[in-house]
């Protein structure tokens, strides 16, 4: 038996070698900035997410990627150091839609994800 904690040492797991796209639905809301993104940052800081990670927020608010990052930063800086927060935020992007049933908005997001994935094996996780 090793002293390695199996919860924090996952580099041997196959899924860590694949890409991961996390879609945060409702990304412009209070829960996302106060709980969801800080929790994802904690996982990122603990090396518990794959290296090929991208996080897309989806909501009705009209924002840019940078607007999302600026909105999240104050809630993340209090949890981790600034350099790590910057690395994490560089993986965060945003797609708006007219509503959660906006097929065109979801198609646009799918196109962006396919471009990022570049045909490589990748997983998608939707957080509602």
Buried (B, 14 or more C-beta within 10 A) or exposed (E): EEEEEEEEEBEEEEEBEBBBBBBBBBBBBEEBBEEBBBEBBBEBBEEBBBEBBBBBBBBBBEBEBEBBBEBBBEBBEEBBEEEBBBEBBEBBBBBBBEEEEBEEBBEBBEEBBEEBBEEEEBEBEEBE
